[in-house]
Structure formats: structure tokens, C-alpha cells
Amino acid sequence: MREPADRLSRIIGYRFTDPSLLEQALTHRSAGPVNNERQEFLGDAILGFIVADALYRRFPDASEGDLSRLRARLVKKESLARLARDLGLGDFLHLGAGELRSGGQSRDSILA
């Protein structure tokens, strides 16, 4: 896992101290018995908070409604999938055989 982790680290500009956590994060439920849905729930909440905080600081005069709409646009499935594609994250995903055959590595719902 070290070489793919090193490649991904270069792409996103972040060095993972524990590559096994990265491997777990990139493993889809179709690839085995691991279920990351609880981590996904927490990650979605953290991402929403980080985006909300960044927007709040960047646009100090924006209304709550404007900030909410901006945040929703940034964290929606299509936006996150586009970013994942731009970073080439589909190449790093661990998918089950069925998901691979059906093109799961390029599906918005998996990339996001």
C-alpha cells in the first residue's frame, strides 16, 4: 500500500502517517466485510463543518441563506465526484468485482 499512498499523497499534498487508514477510507463495501458507513456519516458532518467555517470566514457579509446555498452546492454529490475525478481518486479505490465490472470507479455516488 505504500506506493499508492505515496502517489496519492503527492496528488493531494498530504502525507498519511498511517496508510492503513487511507486504505480503509478508499475501500468500498463491495470489496469485503468492512463497513465504513459510520465513518462516512462522521466524515460528511466534518466536511460540512469545514466548508461552513471556510465560507463563514471568506464571506463575512453573506446572509445565512446565501451561506447555506453555497455550502449545499459545494458538498453535493456531483461537486464532490467532480473533485474526486479531477484528483484521479477512482484509480485508488478498492472495489468488489461487480462494482469494477459496472464502472463503479467512475460513478458519482462512489466517488463522492
ABEGO torsion letter per residue (X at the ends): XAAAAAAAAAAAGBBBABAAAAAAAABBAAAEABBAAAAAAAAAAAAAAAAAAAAAAABAABBAAAAAAAAAAAABAAAAAAAAAAAGAAAABBBBAAAAAAGAAABAAAAX
